Each structure stands twice: as structure tokens, then as C-alpha cells.
Amino acid sequence: MARAALSPDAVVSLAVAIVDEEGPAALTLSAVAARAGVATPSLYKHVRNLAELRELLSVRILNEMAEHVGAAVLGRSGDDALRALMEAWRSYVTRHPGRYAAVIQVPDPATAEAGARLIDILFAALRAYGLEGSDAIHAARSLRAAAHGFSVLEAAGAFGLPEKLDESYDLLTHMIISGLHSPR
């Protein structure tokens, strides 16, 4: 990549390629600079430091996830929307495990807007269950934890037993949906 072609967006694209191919631990400014064919100091015109690059990378990935999950849920409601959301979450993570692992998972001002887009989709999918206020927050947390946990474990190859993963995930989805239909 020519120096003139560098921009913050191009630097993030290079970071995406690194985490896709080598995992989040491989993301360094020197690795990005090497891919760009420039000296590391040349990157400072586009990102302040590695922390900012990680924030920009997280924003990109969260926006990608929101687009992916949002497209899957669009036009659906209730159980159908929740199934689509959970399957879209899983498919994103298993197709892009390095990207997903690179996301800053804790609330962070730099990623707040992108994270809110994804969480808003989750809340919209839960609306059909009549949940409001803290009940909606608890349900959203539970749904996120279930989809996140299963997907991360699957992407890492952590399920060694012979049963089909699709069947396990279908059961998990069924359990979440059944729980949402059951009064507490």
C-alpha cells in the first residue's frame, strides 16, 4: 500500500486483515506498518497509538455485526426474530473469530455508538415478549451471554463431544425462547 493511500480507514482495514489471519494478539503498530510498507512512525498521522487503533477496529467490527444481525432480524418478530438474531450472531463469530475476539467487550466511550446499534437490535427483537425496563435489560444480557459464550467456544474448537453443534445451538435457542415465554 502506498503511503499516500494510508488513512485511518485503511489502517483499520490492515488491522482487520491481521486479526483475521493471525488473531488479536498479533495486532501491533509495527505489524500494521509492515503490511502497509511504511515505517511505524508513519502510522501516527492516522492513529494516535495502538489503543486508538483497537478502538477503531472495535467500532468497525461492531458496525459489521450490527449490519449482519440487523439484516437477519429485519422483517421478523417474536420467536422468529430471536432465532434469526442468535443464528446471525453465531455465524458472524464463527466466520470471523479473530475479529470478534479483537472487539473491546466492555462499555467504552469510543465504541458506545457502535455497541448501542447492536444492543438496540437485541432490544428490538425482545420487544415482542413485552419486556420493559430492567426485565428487558436482564433478558438482553442473558441472550448476549448465551450467543457470545456458545459462539466463542465453538470458534475456539472447545466442544469435543460428538453431538452436532447445530443441535446444541438449537437447544440453547429453544431454552432462551422458552424462558422468555415463561413468567418469572
Phi, psi and omega in degrees: 000129180289148180306320181296336182277352179288141176204169176304319180296319178294322178296318177296321178299321176295320178296320177301314180300320180295311182291330176294317186273325189236352181093163184298330181295337181278353183283110174224161177295325179292326177294320178294315179300318179298318178295325181280345182075031180230168174283149182308317180302336179296336180288336184293349173283344187242330175220144183291321185192182181295324179299316178294321178299318178297323177295312179297322177296315178299317178300314180301313184292316178298322176294319176300314179298317180299319177295315181296310182291319179299318178296323181291325184274335185309128178081004180246161175211168177060220184301322180297318179294319181293319176299315180297319179298312182295321179291321179294319179300310180300315183294324178296312183296317183286334175280331185229059184298324179294316178299309184299319179294337181278348183291135171290113187273342181271151178305132185215133181306324183291333182252004187303313183295314180295318178296322179296324177301314181292316180294324177298322177296319178298313178298321179297319179293332181274347183304325182297344181267004176071022181275138178223161174054227185294330177298320178293321179295315179298317180295319179296318178298317181295316179296314179299316180297320180294309181295316179298307185300311181298314184296318179294316178297317179297314181299329180276356181073028186276353179263104185261348182286156191285347183294151184291132180296324179300321179293320177296317181291323175300319178295315178301315179298316178300317180296319178296311182297316179299319178297325179289334178276345182265128177293147179277000000 
